[in-house]
């Protein structure tokens, strides 16, 4: 079964799972919209100005994409961030659930999460006010030890552990579930393993996620891919 799932995801991110529609707005136009939006977000102080990421070399492109797709670095199109540090002294017997990699793994596999740690409502509200908290549709990705478990955030209130988990902010131009399926693909896992091998411990940092090479389809095709993967 796993082999079949891997095959489906591989075809999905290569543009071979659903037919291309010449009427779809090409990913190059989508990319311009995303760049424009990010410039505005920087101006409004909502995101930090980012150092330009290096261009993608031909050697980094492992397969040929359909004409309407674009190769991009994940950090060019998605804001990748982490949480503010929560200390052991901040833990409470109840309040707002505090998730670690274990809980994200449980949530990602559709299990009921058994919250073991909490922070106070006051602490949560303070963080929300100053720095923001994950929003519905963001992706949380386990980034230390067991790498690559993902959960698409729902409307519950919670906070999460810095360092162990990375947050990929939702963007209206990219289907969240397409990104999630990309992260589950062998292509992403191979890139992640290449970047973490040889390090003192298994960690996928924000810088490394920003550098990941990502095949971007037109938005309408992203939706068709997600629908087809779900169906299969």
C-alpha positions in Angstrom: 0.0 0.0 0.0 2.8 2.4 0.9 4.5 1.9 -2.4 1.3 2.8 -4.2 0.8 5.9 -2.1 4.4 7.0 -2.9 3.8 6.4 -6.6 0.6 8.5 -6.6 2.3 11.4 -4.8 5.3 11.2 -7.2 3.0 11.4 -10.2 1.1 14.3 -8.5 4.1 16.5 -8.0 5.4 15.7 -11.5 2.2 16.9 -13.2 1.3 13.4 -14.4 -1.7 12.7 -12.2 -4.3 15.0 -13.8 -4.6 16.6 -17.2 -3.3 20.1 -17.7 -5.9 22.7 -18.8 -4.7 25.3 -21.2 -7.2 27.7 -19.7 -5.6 27.6 -16.2 -3.6 30.7 -15.3 0.0 29.5 -15.5 2.2 29.3 -12.4 4.5 32.1 -13.7 1.6 34.5 -13.3 0.7 33.0 -9.9 4.3 33.6 -8.9 4.1 37.3 -9.8 1.0 37.6 -7.6 2.7 35.9 -4.7 5.8 38.1 -5.0 3.6 41.2 -5.1 1.6 40.1 -2.1 4.8 39.4 -0.1 6.2 42.9 -1.0 3.0 44.4 0.5 3.2 42.2 3.6 6.7 43.4 4.2 5.6 47.0 3.8 2.7 46.4 6.3 5.2 44.9 8.7 3.4 41.6 8.7 6.4 39.6 7.5 10.1 40.3 7.6 12.1 41.2 4.4 13.9 38.0 3.3 17.3 37.6 1.9 17.0 36.6 -1.8 17.3 32.8 -2.1 19.8 31.4 -4.6 18.5 30.6 -8.1 17.7 26.9 -8.8 20.4 25.2 -10.8 19.6 22.7 -13.5 21.1 19.9 -11.4 18.5 20.6 -8.7 15.6 19.9 -11.0 15.1 16.1 -10.9 12.4 15.9 -13.5 10.8 17.9 -16.3 7.7 19.9 -15.4 4.7 20.7 -17.5 4.9 24.0 -19.4 2.4 25.8 -17.1 4.4 24.9 -13.9 7.4 26.6 -12.3 10.3 25.4 -10.1 10.5 27.6 -7.0 12.2 27.5 -3.6 9.6 26.9 -0.9 10.8 30.1 1.0 10.0 32.2 -2.1 6.3 31.4 -1.9 5.6 30.4 1.8 6.4 32.1 5.1 8.2 29.5 7.3 8.4 30.3 11.0 8.6 28.8 14.5 6.9 29.6 17.8 8.1 31.7 20.7 9.9 29.8 23.4 7.8 28.4 26.2 9.7 27.5 29.4 8.9 24.6 31.8 7.8 27.2 34.4 5.0 28.3 31.9 3.4 24.9 32.0 0.0 24.7 33.7 -2.3 21.9 34.8 -5.0 23.1 32.4 -5.7 26.0 30.0 -4.5 26.1 26.3 -3.1 22.8 25.0 0.6 22.9 24.2 1.7 20.5 21.3 5.0 18.8 20.7 6.1 16.5 17.9 4.2 13.6 19.5 0.9 15.5 19.4 1.4 16.7 15.8 2.1 13.1 14.8 -1.2 12.0 16.4 -3.2 14.8 14.9 -1.7 14.3 11.5 -2.7 10.6 11.5 -6.3 11.5 12.5 -6.0 10.3 16.1 -7.5 12.0 19.1 -4.7 14.0 20.8 -4.2 13.4 24.5 -2.9 16.8 25.7 -0.4 16.4 28.5 0.9 20.0 28.7 -0.9 23.4 28.8 -0.1 27.1 29.1 -2.4 29.7 30.7 -5.0 31.5 28.7 -3.2 34.8 29.7 0.1 33.5 28.3 -1.6 32.4 25.1 -3.4 35.7 24.6 -0.2 37.6 25.2 1.7 35.6 22.5 -1.3 35.9 20.2 -1.4 39.7 20.6 2.4 40.2 20.2 3.5 37.6 17.7 0.4 35.8 16.4 -0.5 32.1 16.7 -1.1 29.5 14.0 -4.2 30.1 11.9 -6.6 27.6 10.4 -5.1 26.2 7.2 -1.4 26.7 8.3 0.7 23.5 8.2 2.7 22.3 11.2 5.7 20.1 10.3 7.8 18.0 12.7 11.3 19.1 12.1 13.5 17.2 14.7 13.9 13.5 15.2 10.9 12.2 13.3 10.9 14.6 10.3 8.0 15.2 8.0 4.8 14.5 10.1 2.3 17.2 9.1 -0.9 18.5 10.4 -3.2 21.1 8.8 -4.3 23.4 11.6 -8.1 23.5 12.4 -9.9 26.1 14.4 -8.9 25.0 17.9 -6.8 27.1 20.2 -3.4 25.7 21.0 0.3 26.6 21.0 3.4 24.6 20.0 7.0 23.9 20.9 9.7 25.9 19.2 12.6 24.0 17.6 10.7 20.7 17.2 7.9 22.0 15.0 7.9 24.4 12.1 5.0 26.4 10.9 4.2 27.0 7.2 1.7 29.9 6.9 -1.3 29.5 4.6 -1.3 31.5 1.5 -4.4 32.0 -0.7 -2.5 31.3 -4.0 -1.4 27.8 -3.0 -3.6 24.9 -1.9 -2.6 23.9 1.6 -3.2 20.2 0.9 -1.1 20.3 -2.2 1.8 21.5 0.0 1.0 18.8 2.5 1.1 16.1 -0.2 4.3 17.5 -1.5 5.9 17.2 2.0 4.7 13.6 2.1 6.3 12.8 -1.2 9.6 10.9 -1.5 11.0 13.9 -3.4 10.6 16.2 -0.3 11.8 13.5 2.1 15.0 12.9 -0.1 15.7 16.7 0.0 15.1 16.8 3.7 17.3 13.8 4.4 20.1 15.3 2.2 20.1 18.5 4.2 20.0 16.9 7.6 22.5 14.1 7.0 25.9 14.8 8.5 24.5 17.2 11.1 24.9 16.5 14.8 21.3 15.6 15.1 18.4 15.2 12.7 16.9 18.7 12.3 15.2 20.4 9.5 15.7 24.1 10.1 13.7 27.1 8.7 16.7 27.9 6.5 16.7 24.4 5.0 12.9 24.4 4.4 13.2 27.8 2.7 15.8 26.2 0.3 13.6 23.2 -0.6 13.0 23.0 -4.4 9.2 22.9 -5.0 7.2 22.2 -8.2 4.5 24.8 -8.4 1.4 24.1 -10.6 -1.3 26.6 -11.6 -3.8 27.0 -8.7 -6.7 25.3 -10.5 -4.5 22.3 -11.2 -3.3 22.2 -7.6 -7.0 21.8 -6.6 -7.5 19.0 -9.2 -4.4 17.2 -7.9 -5.6 17.3 -4.3 -9.0 16.1 -5.3 -7.5 13.2 -7.3 -5.1 12.2 -4.6 -7.9 12.2 -2.0 -10.0 10.1 -4.3 -7.2 7.5 -5.0 
